Amino acid sequence: MLLLGLTLPGFLYVPLWWFIPESPRWLLSRGRVEEAEAIVRDAAKKNKIKPPPVIFSPLQKELQCETSKALNICDLLRSPNIRWISLTLWLVWNTLTIAYFALSLNTANLHGNAYFNCFVSALVEIPAYTLSWECFYSSYSSCQQTWFISP
């Protein structure tokens, strides 16, 4: 019942599919320059500003005419370098996920008071959530820093 209560409000957004315009950047990447220009001109009109006469330069139009090859997940395994990175990331992701769920779902079975173990488990996750929030919502350069290991 809770799942139904959380899912139903999401269906209110389905009609917006027909009202929200496509991204001009995506349209340009697909070679649909006229549609992208129409959307930018419409946005300028709604914001009560005059659009420039030339929105996309002819050079951009020529570059967009080149067809790009559609990529899929198998392309991650074609190049040796990308294959190594992909497999390493997959292994690290799976290892961390299994370790996290093994520890978090098994706290009630640890030796001692089950309530205290659950409290300590929740307390340990506070720095993890804070660190995740900082990494996702701060600038890109701060994510590049090493947080726990100094050089």
trRosetta pair geometry for C-beta under 8 A, 3 or more apart (Angstrom, degrees):
i j d omega theta_ij theta_ji phi_ij phi_ji
1 4 5.6 -52 -152 34 34 113
1 5 6.4 34 150 -18 65 106
2 5 5.6 -55 -148 38 33 112
2 6 6.4 26 155 -14 66 108
3 6 5.9 -60 -147 41 30 106
3 7 6.0 23 157 -18 66 115
4 7 5.8 -61 -139 40 28 107
4 8 6.2 35 166 -31 66 107
5 8 6.5 -41 -135 21 24 111
6 9 7.4 -60 -169 28 30 101
6 10 7.9 30 144 -18 58 110
7 10 5.7 -59 -168 28 46 118
7 11 7.4 47 146 -25 72 97
8 11 5.9 -48 -162 20 43 113
9 12 5.7 -32 -170 6 53 118
10 13 6.1 -50 -172 24 51 110
11 14 5.4 -15 -164 -12 57 119
12 15 7.8 -47 176 21 43 97
13 16 5.1 -39 -170 18 66 124
14 17 6.1 -22 -179 -11 50 113
15 18 6.4 -48 -176 29 59 103
15 19 7.1 37 138 -5 76 113
16 19 5.3 -72 -148 48 51 105
16 20 5.4 36 162 -18 90 110
17 20 7.0 -54 -129 35 18 98
21 39 4.8 157 157 -131 147 117
21 42 7.2 141 -59 76 160 139
22 26 6.1 -106 167 73 98 119
22 27 5.6 104 113 -55 120 107
22 35 7.1 14 60 144 126 124
22 39 6.9 -112 63 -76 70 156
23 26 4.1 80 73 7 104 106
23 27 6.7 -173 91 -9 54 83
24 27 5.4 -54 -145 39 36 114
24 28 6.2 39 155 -21 68 103
24 36 4.0 100 -151 -153 83 91
24 37 7.9 106 -138 -50 118 27
24 39 5.2 -160 -73 78 97 126
24 40 5.5 50 -93 -53 156 97
25 28 5.8 -52 -149 34 30 111
25 29 6.6 30 152 -19 63 104
25 36 7.8 119 -41 -133 19 127
26 29 5.6 -54 -150 35 34 111
26 30 6.5 22 153 -10 65 109
27 30 5.8 -65 -151 44 32 105
27 32 4.3 -83 -170 76 88 105
27 33 7.5 150 135 -83 99 22
27 35 5.1 -129 -158 90 143 107
27 36 4.0 179 92 -67 126 96
27 39 7.2 141 9 13 155 138
28 31 7.6 54 -174 -67 32 19
28 32 7.4 -99 -70 59 25 62
28 33 6.4 57 -113 -98 70 66
28 36 5.1 45 -55 -75 81 168
28 56 7.1 180 -111 -114 122 147
28 60 7.1 -35 -157 166 126 113
28 64 5.5 -100 -177 -106 70 139
29 64 7.2 -124 -109 -132 17 97
29 68 7.6 -38 179 20 84 146
30 64 8.0 16 72 -172 27 106
31 64 4.8 157 -105 150 59 94
31 65 5.9 93 -131 -103 115 37
31 67 7.8 -28 -42 -94 145 59
32 35 4.4 -9 150 32 110 119
32 36 6.2 126 102 -23 76 92
33 36 5.6 -59 -150 38 34 112
33 37 6.3 33 155 -19 69 106
33 56 5.9 -127 -155 69 108 154
33 60 7.7 136 -118 115 122 96
33 61 5.2 22 -97 -117 165 90
33 64 6.0 135 -63 79 105 153
34 37 5.8 -54 -148 36 31 111
34 38 6.4 33 153 -21 64 105
35 38 5.6 -52 -148 34 33 114
35 39 6.5 32 154 -19 65 104
36 39 5.9 -54 -150 35 32 109
36 40 6.5 28 153 -15 65 106
36 55 8.0 -166 118 113 89 134
36 56 7.0 53 99 -37 122 142
37 40 5.8 -56 -146 39 33 108
37 41 6.1 32 156 -18 67 108
37 55 5.0 154 -125 52 89 140
37 56 6.3 -104 -76 6 101 109
38 41 5.8 -55 -144 39 29 110
38 42 6.2 31 155 -20 64 107
39 42 5.6 -53 -146 37 31 112
39 43 6.4 32 153 -19 64 104
40 43 5.7 -52 -148 36 32 112
40 44 6.5 34 152 -19 64 104
40 51 6.5 114 128 -130 90 137
40 55 5.3 132 90 -155 147 151
41 44 5.7 -52 -148 36 33 112
41 45 6.4 35 152 -21 65 105
41 51 4.9 -91 -115 0 68 164
41 55 7.2 -106 -55 -52 85 146
42 45 5.6 -52 -148 35 33 113
42 46 6.5 31 154 -17 65 104
43 46 5.8 -53 -147 37 32 110
43 47 6.3 20 156 -8 65 111
44 47 5.9 -65 -145 47 30 104
44 49 5.1 -88 -165 76 84 86
44 50 6.9 21 159 162 124 9
44 51 3.9 141 58 -63 169 94
45 48 7.5 31 -180 -78 32 34
45 51 7.6 -42 -43 -22 71 109
51 55 6.4 -19 172 -77 118 109
52 55 6.1 143 69 -82 93 57
54 57 6.6 58 153 -94 120 52
56 60 4.6 -108 -179 80 96 136
56 61 6.0 114 122 -54 115 86
57 60 4.9 103 58 2 75 99
57 61 7.3 -138 101 -3 44 86
58 61 5.3 -53 -151 36 41 115
58 62 6.4 41 152 -21 70 101
59 62 5.8 -52 -149 34 33 109
59 63 6.4 32 153 -18 65 105
60 63 5.7 -55 -147 37 33 110
60 64 6.3 30 156 -20 66 108
61 64 5.9 -58 -148 36 29 109
61 65 6.8 39 152 -32 62 101
62 65 5.7 -48 -156 18 35 116
63 66 6.3 -42 -172 12 42 110
71 75 4.7 -60 -159 14 96 158
72 75 6.0 125 60 -7 52 98
73 76 5.9 -32 -175 9 55 115
74 77 5.9 -59 -168 36 53 107
74 78 7.2 69 139 -43 73 95
75 78 5.4 -32 -150 2 48 121
75 82 7.8 -22 139 117 69 152
76 82 5.7 -131 -156 145 53 110
76 83 6.9 122 144 -93 63 52
76 86 4.4 106 167 -88 116 159
77 82 7.7 -116 -69 103 15 96
77 83 5.0 65 -141 -107 49 100
77 86 6.9 -97 -73 67 62 150
78 82 7.2 14 58 65 69 125
78 83 7.3 -168 48 -55 25 105
79 82 4.2 67 70 21 108 106
79 83 6.3 -169 85 -15 50 87
80 83 5.5 -55 -142 37 28 116
80 84 6.3 30 159 -21 64 104
81 84 5.9 -54 -151 32 28 109
81 85 6.6 23 153 -13 63 107
82 85 5.7 -54 -145 41 35 111
82 86 6.0 36 156 -21 68 109
83 86 5.8 -57 -144 38 26 110
83 87 6.2 19 162 -12 64 110
84 87 6.2 -59 -143 41 25 104
84 88 6.1 24 158 -18 62 112
85 88 5.9 -59 -145 39 26 111
85 89 6.2 24 158 -16 64 109
86 89 5.9 -58 -146 39 27 108
86 90 6.3 28 155 -20 63 108
87 90 5.5 -52 -145 36 32 114
87 91 6.3 32 156 -19 65 106
88 91 5.8 -56 -148 37 30 110
88 92 6.3 26 156 -15 66 107
89 92 5.8 -54 -142 40 31 108
89 93 6.0 33 157 -22 65 109
90 93 5.8 -55 -145 37 27 112
90 94 6.3 22 159 -14 63 108
91 94 6.0 -57 -145 39 27 107
91 95 6.2 26 158 -19 64 110
92 95 5.8 -57 -143 38 28 110
92 96 6.2 23 161 -13 65 110
93 96 6.2 -61 -147 40 25 105
93 97 6.1 22 158 -18 63 113
94 97 5.8 -59 -143 39 28 110
94 98 6.1 25 162 -16 66 108
95 98 6.1 -58 -146 38 26 106
95 99 6.2 22 157 -15 63 111
96 99 5.8 -57 -142 41 29 109
96 100 6.0 31 159 -22 66 108
97 100 5.8 -53 -143 35 27 110
97 101 6.4 15 163 -7 64 109
98 101 6.3 -62 -144 44 27 101
98 102 5.9 30 157 -23 65 112
99 102 5.7 -56 -141 37 27 112
99 103 6.3 19 162 -12 63 109
100 103 6.2 -65 -151 41 25 103
100 104 5.9 8 162 -7 66 116
101 104 5.9 -58 -128 46 31 102
101 105 5.5 14 175 -5 69 117
102 105 6.8 -60 -129 45 15 96
102 106 5.9 -3 169 -4 55 127
103 106 6.2 -75 -137 45 19 101
103 107 7.1 47 161 -59 59 84
103 121 7.5 174 145 -131 89 111
104 107 6.4 -22 -159 -23 31 110
104 121 6.2 131 -127 -177 64 127
104 125 7.8 56 -107 -70 118 128
106 109 5.1 -54 -171 41 76 113
106 110 7.0 98 133 -45 81 83
107 110 5.7 -31 -159 -2 44 117
107 114 7.8 111 127 -158 77 67
107 117 4.7 171 172 141 89 104
107 118 5.4 124 120 -88 131 56
107 120 7.8 -176 -153 68 125 87
107 121 4.3 -51 -102 -48 155 151
108 114 4.9 28 -145 -149 71 111
108 117 6.7 159 -94 87 28 129
108 118 6.7 22 -77 -64 73 103
110 114 7.9 142 54 -110 77 57
110 117 4.7 164 59 -134 122 147
112 116 6.2 -74 138 72 115 121
112 117 5.9 136 81 -54 106 106
113 116 3.9 67 81 13 113 111
113 117 6.5 179 89 -13 58 84
114 117 5.6 -54 -147 37 31 113
114 118 6.4 32 155 -19 65 105
115 118 5.7 -53 -149 36 32 111
115 119 6.4 34 151 -20 64 105
116 119 5.5 -52 -148 36 34 114
116 120 6.3 33 154 -18 67 104
117 120 5.8 -52 -145 37 31 109
117 121 6.3 35 153 -21 63 106
118 121 5.6 -53 -148 35 31 115
118 122 6.5 29 154 -16 64 105
119 122 5.9 -57 -150 38 31 108
119 123 6.2 32 151 -22 65 109
120 123 5.4 -53 -144 37 33 115
120 124 6.3 37 155 -23 65 103
121 124 5.9 -52 -150 31 29 111
121 125 6.9 27 152 -20 60 106
122 125 5.8 -57 -154 31 35 112
122 126 7.5 54 149 -38 62 89
123 126 6.0 -32 -164 0 39 115
124 127 7.3 -53 -176 31 43 98
124 128 7.2 35 138 -10 67 113
125 128 5.0 -60 -154 43 52 117
125 129 6.0 51 151 -22 81 101
126 129 6.0 -55 -147 36 29 106
126 130 6.3 28 156 -17 63 109
127 130 5.5 -57 -143 41 34 113
127 131 5.9 35 159 -20 69 107
128 131 5.8 -54 -144 38 28 110
128 132 6.3 29 155 -19 63 107
129 132 5.6 -54 -145 38 31 112
129 133 6.2 33 156 -20 65 106
130 133 5.8 -54 -148 36 29 111
130 134 6.3 28 154 -18 64 107
131 134 5.7 -54 -146 37 31 111
131 135 6.2 29 156 -18 65 108
131 147 6.8 90 -143 177 120 169
132 135 5.8 -57 -146 38 29 109
132 136 6.2 18 161 -11 66 111
133 136 6.2 -63 -143 42 26 103
133 137 5.8 -15 173 15 66 118
134 137 6.8 -74 -129 53 18 85
134 138 5.3 11 178 -19 63 124
134 142 7.2 -94 158 131 93 131
135 138 6.7 -47 -115 32 15 103
135 142 7.5 -148 -115 110 49 93
135 143 5.0 88 -156 -111 81 94
138 142 4.3 -45 126 62 133 140
138 143 6.8 162 76 -45 99 80
139 142 5.3 97 62 3 76 99
139 143 7.8 -140 101 -4 45 86
140 143 5.8 -56 -160 31 41 111
140 144 6.9 43 146 -25 67 103
141 144 5.5 -51 -158 26 41 116
141 145 7.5 53 147 -33 64 91
142 145 5.8 -33 -162 7 45 116
146 149 5.1 -70 170 67 126 77
146 150 6.9 160 98 -95 123 33
146 151 7.2 125 39 -46 150 79
